Amino acid sequence: MGRVIMLVAGALLALFVLFTFIIPALFGLLKVALIIGVIALLVFIAVTVVGKSSSQ
């Protein structure tokens, strides 16, 4: 009986850690990666436009 209680408590603790720490951290990393990607895209577009305008 004690083994079943500890199994349920461990599963609940694992779900708590998953939804409290791991998933928000992953979304935070995804948000940072998205922001870096948008900045890189803007720099690429700016360099392309400046490069094409200066060569003409």
PDB file of N, CA, C and O in Angstrom, chain B, residues numbered from 101:
ATOM      1  N   MET B 101       0.829  -1.201   0.000  1.00  0.00           N
ATOM      2  CA  MET B 101       0.000   0.000   0.000  1.00  0.00           C
ATOM      3  C   MET B 101       0.867   1.256   0.000  1.00  0.00           C
ATOM      4  O   MET B 101       0.571   2.225  -0.699  1.00  0.00           O
ATOM      5  N   GLY B 102       1.930   1.229   0.785  1.00  0.00           N
ATOM      6  CA  GLY B 102       2.831   2.377   0.835  1.00  0.00           C
ATOM      7  C   GLY B 102       3.513   2.618  -0.508  1.00  0.00           C
ATOM      8  O   GLY B 102       3.800   3.754  -0.885  1.00  0.00           O
ATOM      9  N   ARG B 103       3.767   1.512  -1.225  1.00  0.00           N
ATOM     10  CA  ARG B 103       4.407   1.638  -2.537  1.00  0.00           C
ATOM     11  C   ARG B 103       3.485   2.356  -3.519  1.00  0.00           C
ATOM     12  O   ARG B 103       3.946   3.183  -4.306  1.00  0.00           O
ATOM     13  N   VAL B 104       2.208   2.053  -3.481  1.00  0.00           N
ATOM     14  CA  VAL B 104       1.241   2.693  -4.367  1.00  0.00           C
ATOM     15  C   VAL B 104       1.114   4.179  -4.033  1.00  0.00           C
ATOM     16  O   VAL B 104       1.042   5.016  -4.933  1.00  0.00           O
ATOM     17  N   ILE B 105       1.087   4.503  -2.751  1.00  0.00           N
ATOM     18  CA  ILE B 105       0.978   5.907  -2.327  1.00  0.00           C
ATOM     19  C   ILE B 105       2.204   6.690  -2.797  1.00  0.00           C
ATOM     20  O   ILE B 105       2.079   7.809  -3.295  1.00  0.00           O
ATOM     21  N   MET B 106       3.400   6.092  -2.634  1.00  0.00           N
ATOM     22  CA  MET B 106       4.617   6.775  -3.077  1.00  0.00           C
ATOM     23  C   MET B 106       4.650   6.914  -4.598  1.00  0.00           C
ATOM     24  O   MET B 106       5.167   7.906  -5.113  1.00  0.00           O
ATOM     25  N   LEU B 107       4.106   5.933  -5.325  1.00  0.00           N
ATOM     26  CA  LEU B 107       4.049   6.016  -6.782  1.00  0.00           C
ATOM     27  C   LEU B 107       3.144   7.161  -7.220  1.00  0.00           C
ATOM     28  O   LEU B 107       3.497   7.923  -8.120  1.00  0.00           O
ATOM     29  N   VAL B 108       1.988   7.284  -6.595  1.00  0.00           N
ATOM     30  CA  VAL B 108       1.061   8.364  -6.923  1.00  0.00           C
ATOM     31  C   VAL B 108       1.662   9.712  -6.542  1.00  0.00           C
ATOM     32  O   VAL B 108       1.559  10.673  -7.304  1.00  0.00           O
ATOM     33  N   ALA B 109       2.287   9.793  -5.371  1.00  0.00           N
ATOM     34  CA  ALA B 109       2.909  11.048  -4.945  1.00  0.00           C
ATOM     35  C   ALA B 109       4.050  11.431  -5.888  1.00  0.00           C
ATOM     36  O   ALA B 109       4.201  12.607  -6.221  1.00  0.00           O
ATOM     37  N   GLY B 110       4.843  10.472  -6.317  1.00  0.00           N
ATOM     38  CA  GLY B 110       5.924  10.740  -7.265  1.00  0.00           C
ATOM     39  C   GLY B 110       5.406  11.209  -8.608  1.00  0.00           C
ATOM     40  O   GLY B 110       5.974  12.117  -9.214  1.00  0.00           O
ATOM     41  N   ALA B 111       4.320  10.589  -9.083  1.00  0.00           N
ATOM     42  CA  ALA B 111       3.729  11.004 -10.352  1.00  0.00           C
ATOM     43  C   ALA B 111       3.167  12.420 -10.264  1.00  0.00           C
ATOM     44  O   ALA B 111       3.318  13.210 -11.195  1.00  0.00           O
ATOM     45  N   LEU B 112       2.520  12.738  -9.148  1.00  0.00           N
ATOM     46  CA  LEU B 112       1.989  14.098  -8.967  1.00  0.00           C
ATOM     47  C   LEU B 112       3.114  15.117  -8.869  1.00  0.00           C
ATOM     48  O   LEU B 112       3.002  16.214  -9.415  1.00  0.00           O
ATOM     49  N   LEU B 113       4.187  14.772  -8.186  1.00  0.00           N
ATOM     50  CA  LEU B 113       5.331  15.670  -8.082  1.00  0.00           C
ATOM     51  C   LEU B 113       5.989  15.869  -9.444  1.00  0.00           C
ATOM     52  O   LEU B 113       6.405  16.980  -9.772  1.00  0.00           O
ATOM     53  N   ALA B 114       6.088  14.810 -10.236  1.00  0.00           N
ATOM     54  CA  ALA B 114       6.658  14.921 -11.576  1.00  0.00           C
ATOM     55  C   ALA B 114       5.804  15.829 -12.461  1.00  0.00           C
ATOM     56  O   ALA B 114       6.344  16.644 -13.209  1.00  0.00           O
ATOM     57  N   LEU B 115       4.494  15.699 -12.386  1.00  0.00           N
ATOM     58  CA  LEU B 115       3.611  16.576 -13.162  1.00  0.00           C
ATOM     59  C   LEU B 115       3.723  18.025 -12.702  1.00  0.00           C
ATOM     60  O   LEU B 115       3.700  18.946 -13.517  1.00  0.00           O
ATOM     61  N   PHE B 116       3.845  18.222 -11.377  1.00  0.00           N
ATOM     62  CA  PHE B 116       4.006  19.570 -10.841  1.00  0.00           C
ATOM     63  C   PHE B 116       5.285  20.222 -11.361  1.00  0.00           C
ATOM     64  O   PHE B 116       5.273  21.379 -11.780  1.00  0.00           O
ATOM     65  N   VAL B 117       6.378  19.478 -11.332  1.00  0.00           N
ATOM     66  CA  VAL B 117       7.659  20.008 -11.826  1.00  0.00           C
ATOM     67  C   VAL B 117       7.575  20.270 -13.321  1.00  0.00           C
ATOM     68  O   VAL B 117       8.084  21.282 -13.805  1.00  0.00           O
ATOM     69  N   LEU B 118       6.938  19.368 -14.055  1.00  0.00           N
ATOM     70  CA  LEU B 118       6.814  19.538 -15.507  1.00  0.00           C
ATOM     71  C   LEU B 118       6.068  20.815 -15.851  1.00  0.00           C
ATOM     72  O   LEU B 118       6.542  21.611 -16.661  1.00  0.00           O
ATOM     73  N   PHE B 119       4.908  21.019 -15.248  1.00  0.00           N
ATOM     74  CA  PHE B 119       4.076  22.169 -15.605  1.00  0.00           C
ATOM     75  C   PHE B 119       4.527  23.461 -14.939  1.00  0.00           C
ATOM     76  O   PHE B 119       4.172  24.542 -15.408  1.00  0.00           O
ATOM     77  N   THR B 120       5.302  23.380 -13.855  1.00  0.00           N
ATOM     78  CA  THR B 120       5.729  24.589 -13.157  1.00  0.00           C
ATOM     79  C   THR B 120       7.066  25.107 -13.665  1.00  0.00           C
ATOM     80  O   THR B 120       7.260  26.319 -13.758  1.00  0.00           O
ATOM     81  N   PHE B 121       7.996  24.209 -13.997  1.00  0.00           N
ATOM     82  CA  PHE B 121       9.352  24.635 -14.336  1.00  0.00           C
ATOM     83  C   PHE B 121       9.730  24.353 -15.786  1.00  0.00           C
ATOM     84  O   PHE B 121      10.244  25.240 -16.468  1.00  0.00           O
ATOM     85  N   ILE B 122       9.490  23.147 -16.266  1.00  0.00           N
ATOM     86  CA  ILE B 122      10.052  22.727 -17.552  1.00  0.00           C
ATOM     87  C   ILE B 122       9.323  23.363 -18.727  1.00  0.00           C
ATOM     88  O   ILE B 122       9.969  23.914 -19.618  1.00  0.00           O
ATOM     89  N   ILE B 123       7.996  23.303 -18.753  1.00  0.00           N
ATOM     90  CA  ILE B 123       7.247  23.862 -19.886  1.00  0.00           C
ATOM     91  C   ILE B 123       7.416  25.377 -19.979  1.00  0.00           C
ATOM     92  O   ILE B 123       7.644  25.867 -21.085  1.00  0.00           O
ATOM     93  N   PRO B 124       7.320  26.156 -18.898  1.00  0.00           N
ATOM     94  CA  PRO B 124       7.586  27.603 -19.032  1.00  0.00           C
ATOM     95  C   PRO B 124       9.015  27.913 -19.477  1.00  0.00           C
ATOM     96  O   PRO B 124       9.233  28.877 -20.212  1.00  0.00           O
ATOM     97  N   ALA B 125       9.987  27.117 -19.048  1.00  0.00           N
ATOM     98  CA  ALA B 125      11.365  27.342 -19.479  1.00  0.00           C
ATOM     99  C   ALA B 125      11.501  27.093 -20.976  1.00  0.00           C
ATOM    100  O   ALA B 125      12.196  27.839 -21.666  1.00  0.00           O
ATOM    101  N   LEU B 126      10.849  26.056 -21.482  1.00  0.00           N
ATOM    102  CA  LEU B 126      10.901  25.776 -22.919  1.00  0.00           C
ATOM    103  C   LEU B 126      10.239  26.892 -23.723  1.00  0.00           C
ATOM    104  O   LEU B 126      10.747  27.292 -24.770  1.00  0.00           O
ATOM    105  N   PHE B 127       9.096  27.397 -23.230  1.00  0.00           N
ATOM    106  CA  PHE B 127       8.452  28.503 -23.937  1.00  0.00           C
ATOM    107  C   PHE B 127       9.312  29.764 -23.881  1.00  0.00           C
ATOM    108  O   PHE B 127       9.329  30.536 -24.839  1.00  0.00           O
ATOM    109  N   GLY B 128      10.023  29.984 -22.781  1.00  0.00           N
ATOM    110  CA  GLY B 128      10.927  31.127 -22.689  1.00  0.00           C
ATOM    111  C   GLY B 128      12.064  31.018 -23.684  1.00  0.00           C
ATOM    112  O   GLY B 128      12.414  31.998 -24.341  1.00  0.00           O
ATOM    113  N   LEU B 129      12.648  29.822 -23.800  1.00  0.00           N
ATOM    114  CA  LEU B 129      13.714  29.620 -24.777  1.00  0.00           C
ATOM    115  C   LEU B 129      13.198  29.785 -26.197  1.00  0.00           C
ATOM    116  O   LEU B 129      13.888  30.350 -27.045  1.00  0.00           O
ATOM    117  N   LEU B 130      11.992  29.298 -26.464  1.00  0.00           N
ATOM    118  CA  LEU B 130      11.402  29.444 -27.792  1.00  0.00           C
ATOM    119  C   LEU B 130      11.165  30.910 -28.121  1.00  0.00           C
ATOM    120  O   LEU B 130      11.381  31.337 -29.255  1.00  0.00           O
ATOM    121  N   LYS B 131      10.724  31.679 -27.137  1.00  0.00           N
ATOM    122  CA  LYS B 131      10.485  33.107 -27.351  1.00  0.00           C
ATOM    123  C   LYS B 131      11.793  33.835 -27.644  1.00  0.00           C
ATOM    124  O   LYS B 131      11.845  34.685 -28.533  1.00  0.00           O
ATOM    125  N   VAL B 132      12.845  33.507 -26.904  1.00  0.00           N
ATOM    126  CA  VAL B 132      14.154  34.135 -27.152  1.00  0.00           C
ATOM    127  C   VAL B 132      14.665  33.767 -28.541  1.00  0.00           C
ATOM    128  O   VAL B 132      15.184  34.626 -29.254  1.00  0.00           O
ATOM    129  N   ALA B 133      14.526  32.507 -28.933  1.00  0.00           N
ATOM    130  CA  ALA B 133      14.966  32.080 -30.260  1.00  0.00           C
ATOM    131  C   ALA B 133      14.172  32.790 -31.349  1.00  0.00           C
ATOM    132  O   ALA B 133      14.733  33.162 -32.380  1.00  0.00           O
ATOM    133  N   LEU B 134      12.883  32.980 -31.135  1.00  0.00           N
ATOM    134  CA  LEU B 134      12.052  33.680 -32.112  1.00  0.00           C
ATOM    135  C   LEU B 134      12.476  35.140 -32.244  1.00  0.00           C
ATOM    136  O   LEU B 134      12.533  35.665 -33.356  1.00  0.00           O
ATOM    137  N   ILE B 135      12.773  35.798 -31.133  1.00  0.00           N
ATOM    138  CA  ILE B 135      13.205  37.192 -31.173  1.00  0.00           C
ATOM    139  C   ILE B 135      14.546  37.310 -31.904  1.00  0.00           C
ATOM    140  O   ILE B 135      14.727  38.211 -32.723  1.00  0.00           O
ATOM    141  N   ILE B 136      15.482  36.407 -31.612  1.00  0.00           N
ATOM    142  CA  ILE B 136      16.779  36.426 -32.289  1.00  0.00           C
ATOM    143  C   ILE B 136      16.600  36.180 -33.788  1.00  0.00           C
ATOM    144  O   ILE B 136      17.271  36.810 -34.605  1.00  0.00           O
ATOM    145  N   GLY B 137      15.709  35.277 -34.147  1.00  0.00           N
ATOM    146  CA  GLY B 137      15.441  34.995 -35.562  1.00  0.00           C
ATOM    147  C   GLY B 137      14.862  36.195 -36.287  1.00  0.00           C
ATOM    148  O   GLY B 137      15.246  36.471 -37.424  1.00  0.00           O
ATOM    149  N   VAL B 138      13.944  36.913 -35.654  1.00  0.00           N
ATOM    150  CA  VAL B 138      13.349  38.102 -36.277  1.00  0.00           C
ATOM    151  C   VAL B 138      14.405  39.192 -36.451  1.00  0.00           C
ATOM    152  O   VAL B 138      14.443  39.858 -37.486  1.00  0.00           O
ATOM    153  N   ILE B 139      15.262  39.377 -35.444  1.00  0.00           N
ATOM    154  CA  ILE B 139      16.331  40.376 -35.548  1.00  0.00           C
ATOM    155  C   ILE B 139      17.293  39.991 -36.675  1.00  0.00           C
ATOM    156  O   ILE B 139      17.704  40.851 -37.453  1.00  0.00           O
ATOM    157  N   ALA B 140      17.652  38.720 -36.771  1.00  0.00           N
ATOM    158  CA  ALA B 140      18.542  38.260 -37.839  1.00  0.00           C
ATOM    159  C   ALA B 140      17.903  38.456 -39.207  1.00  0.00           C
ATOM    160  O   ALA B 140      18.592  38.821 -40.160  1.00  0.00           O
ATOM    161  N   LEU B 141      16.607  38.222 -39.321  1.00  0.00           N
ATOM    162  CA  LEU B 141      15.912  38.433 -40.588  1.00  0.00           C
ATOM    163  C   LEU B 141      15.925  39.908 -40.984  1.00  0.00           C
ATOM    164  O   LEU B 141      16.140  40.236 -42.150  1.00  0.00           O
ATOM    165  N   LEU B 142      15.694  40.804 -40.010  1.00  0.00           N
ATOM    166  CA  LEU B 142      15.723  42.237 -40.296  1.00  0.00           C
ATOM    167  C   LEU B 142      17.119  42.690 -40.723  1.00  0.00           C
ATOM    168  O   LEU B 142      17.251  43.506 -41.635  1.00  0.00           O
ATOM    169  N   VAL B 143      18.156  42.171 -40.073  1.00  0.00           N
ATOM    170  CA  VAL B 143      19.528  42.516 -40.462  1.00  0.00           C
ATOM    171  C   VAL B 143      19.832  41.997 -41.861  1.00  0.00           C
ATOM    172  O   VAL B 143      20.459  42.698 -42.656  1.00  0.00           O
ATOM    173  N   PHE B 144      19.399  40.789 -42.171  1.00  0.00           N
ATOM    174  CA  PHE B 144      19.614  40.222 -43.501  1.00  0.00           C
ATOM    175  C   PHE B 144      18.924  41.058 -44.573  1.00  0.00           C
ATOM    176  O   PHE B 144      19.506  41.324 -45.624  1.00  0.00           O
ATOM    177  N   ILE B 145      17.688  41.472 -44.312  1.00  0.00           N
ATOM    178  CA  ILE B 145      16.963  42.296 -45.285  1.00  0.00           C
ATOM    179  C   ILE B 145      17.654  43.645 -45.450  1.00  0.00           C
ATOM    180  O   ILE B 145      17.779  44.138 -46.571  1.00  0.00           O
ATOM    181  N   ALA B 146      18.103  44.248 -44.352  1.00  0.00           N
ATOM    182  CA  ALA B 146      18.778  45.550 -44.435  1.00  0.00           C
ATOM    183  C   ALA B 146      20.076  45.432 -45.229  1.00  0.00           C
ATOM    184  O   ALA B 146      20.359  46.279 -46.076  1.00  0.00           O
ATOM    185  N   VAL B 147      20.862  44.400 -44.968  1.00  0.00           N
ATOM    186  CA  VAL B 147      22.125  44.221 -45.692  1.00  0.00           C
ATOM    187  C   VAL B 147      21.861  43.965 -47.167  1.00  0.00           C
ATOM    188  O   VAL B 147      22.590  44.474 -48.019  1.00  0.00           O
ATOM    189  N   THR B 148      20.844  43.196 -47.480  1.00  0.00           N
ATOM    190  CA  THR B 148      20.512  42.920 -48.880  1.00  0.00           C
ATOM    191  C   THR B 148      20.082  44.189 -49.597  1.00  0.00           C
ATOM    192  O   THR B 148      20.513  44.432 -50.724  1.00  0.00           O
ATOM    193  N   VAL B 149      19.247  44.999 -48.973  1.00  0.00           N
ATOM    194  CA  VAL B 149      18.775  46.234 -49.595  1.00  0.00           C
ATOM    195  C   VAL B 149      19.928  47.215 -49.782  1.00  0.00           C
ATOM    196  O   VAL B 149      20.049  47.825 -50.844  1.00  0.00           O
ATOM    197  N   VAL B 150      20.765  47.374 -48.778  1.00  0.00           N
ATOM    198  CA  VAL B 150      21.916  48.283 -48.894  1.00  0.00           C
ATOM    199  C   VAL B 150      22.885  47.785 -49.939  1.00  0.00           C
ATOM    200  O   VAL B 150      23.426  48.583 -50.704  1.00  0.00           O
ATOM    201  N   GLY B 151      23.117  46.488 -49.993  1.00  0.00           N
ATOM    202  CA  GLY B 151      24.025  45.918 -50.992  1.00  0.00           C
ATOM    203  C   GLY B 151      23.525  46.102 -52.407  1.00  0.00           C
ATOM    204  O   GLY B 151      24.320  46.399 -53.299  1.00  0.00           O
ATOM    205  N   LYS B 152      22.255  45.939 -52.641  1.00  0.00           N
ATOM    206  CA  LYS B 152      21.699  46.110 -53.984  1.00  0.00           C
ATOM    207  C   LYS B 152      21.651  47.576 -54.386  1.00  0.00           C
ATOM    208  O   LYS B 152      21.854  47.896 -55.557  1.00  0.00           O
ATOM    209  N   SER B 153      21.387  48.472 -53.446  1.00  0.00           N
ATOM    210  CA  SER B 153      21.299  49.887 -53.779  1.00  0.00           C
ATOM    211  C   SER B 153      22.668  50.492 -54.022  1.00  0.00           C
ATOM    212  O   SER B 153      22.791  51.411 -54.832  1.00  0.00           O
ATOM    213  N   SER B 154      23.702  50.006 -53.347  1.00  0.00           N
ATOM    214  CA  SER B 154      25.037  50.580 -53.523  1.00  0.00           C
ATOM    215  C   SER B 154      25.723  50.033 -54.785  1.00  0.00           C
ATOM    216  O   SER B 154      26.628  50.677 -55.315  1.00  0.00           O
ATOM    217  N   SER B 155      25.310  48.869 -55.268  1.00  0.00           N
ATOM    218  CA  SER B 155      25.947  48.315 -56.465  1.00  0.00           C
ATOM    219  C   SER B 155      25.379  48.921 -57.743  1.00  0.00           C
ATOM    220  O   SER B 155      25.997  48.781 -58.798  1.00  0.00           O
ATOM    221  N   GLN B 156      24.249  49.577 -57.693  1.00  0.00           N
ATOM    222  CA  GLN B 156      23.654  50.152 -58.904  1.00  0.00           C
ATOM    223  C   GLN B 156      24.159  51.509 -59.210  1.00  0.00           C
ATOM    224  O   GLN B 156      23.744  52.113 -60.200  1.00  0.00           O
TER     225      GLN B 156
END
